[in-house]
Amino acid sequence: MSDIAQLRKDFPTLKQTIEGHPLVYLDSGATSQKPQAVIDAINLFYTKNNANVHRGLHTLSEIATTEYENVREKLAHFLNVNATECVWTSGATQSINLVAAGLTSQLNAGDVILISALEHHANIVPWQQLAARTGARLEVIPINELGVVEPDVALATIKKWQPKVFACSHASNTLGNIQDVQTFVAQAKQFGAITLVDGAQAFLHLRPDLRQLDCDFYVLSAHKALGPTGLGILYGKYALLNALPVYQTGGEMIQHVSFEKTTFRDAPAKFEPGTPNISAVLGFGAALDYLNAIDFQQMHQYEQALFVYLVEQLSVIEGVRLYGDLVNNIGTVSFSYKSEHHYDLAMLLNSYGVAVRSGHHCTQPLMQALNLNGTIRVSLAFYNNKDDIDCFISALQNSIELIEG
Amino acid sequence: MTYQEIYNTLSNTSGWQQSYREIMLLGKQLPALPEVLKTEQAKVTGCESNVWLHIELDEQQQNLLLVGDSDTRIVKGLLAIVLAMYNGKTPTEAKQIDAYQEFESLGLIKHLSPSRGNGIKAIVDKIQKQIAQLT
């Protein structure tokens, strides 16, 4: 990995102290930190180039529009798809809701929507609502006792239900498991399913090639990949995407409006009513540039080595129990300590400057399946280092001592 | 332990780790609530952890009697502090307690922020609401 100490300097938030300790940020699964280049891009837009897009003939509007559309091209290149297949949304959650709402007329009573048991609420509830609207049934691929969807079970469950819609996360937000979505999608397609992959967690760590993955829809959140909050992406294969009805309506997305009738533009414009989150798009453009400058293979190997070290260090603490797939993993681990409440440990860790997530992680059904009320989740990114893990482990040992002492 | 004793102990701590140690000790000393009393009705909503709370009035003395429990050590300790503030007080006296001010002087005010989700704010709100109903 190109000099990690150098890269860390690009992240101003990492340079602070919390409760008198240097911040150890291990909550990148919730949101990634932002490099200075992203902050600068947003700053530059508001201090120099602020104008609305697709509207004015004046210079600033031209600049804003060009840069804004350039980011869409950049993203499309990153994902190996066409720019017209990428819709800006407010986040991965809205992206899923847009698809679920749009499929309403395509489902009938008795049709099956299939998801996996480890999905985030955002990849459960919109499908549950779609089922309620249409009379379709929501079915679930079960997990094993560690919280892993076993490939054989997934393929058999897909075959059993022959779903109309198949939605599955590329990687679990709670456990970090990487799922073999390419194989699952191929199987679901054999039965004519429309497929959606939730890439919110995986995108930063796996940089998927969507042509190769061959799913119909893929969703992600900019803020989990070095970008600003309030921006998501919906990728959809063009014919399917463009066939979805409009989700929200208003300015920008129309072709012609009269009081009798309105005609809409084609995708992606038809899904982008109103003024978009221009500054976030430009910030995300800087995030993509930043990622493009880092060799992916090196980054991936570095993250994986860090994760192996984290798991090793956690495993030797007596009483710690780890969940999930510890081999195929984006660098996120969930654990519990004896019967201690995750809340106490997370609060104590914070007093040592260690930021982790605790609770059910918006995956209550997964917690129920694992018979847990919550876990502590440690989620890594490439800007973490071995020192972060050493500090975390020592803070955890001190916290355990405080609790048991 | 009386509230005054708690106050003295916590005032003499230095650093967060020691405060947490004392808070968790207070929680340990708070008797566990029998399972039958851990009812839905007794639950304080708005807490990330489970918190149960019962408030009654001693008919003869007209004093407040509060019991409670939580499934986390830290919240249970903070709950013990709140209970010590209110237990044995008459409803009129209890109404005058400014729990926020007390937590401020204990140096624990950050635990009262709603975003912390530890529900201390919810606990205090529930106590004040129930006291209002008792009088």
Interface residues (C-beta under 8 A of the other chain):
Chain A: E19 E340 H341 Y343 D344 M347 L348 S351 G359 N373 N398 L402 I403 G405
Chain B: W16 Q17 Y20 R21 M24 E48 S49 D71 T72 R73 I74 V75 N118
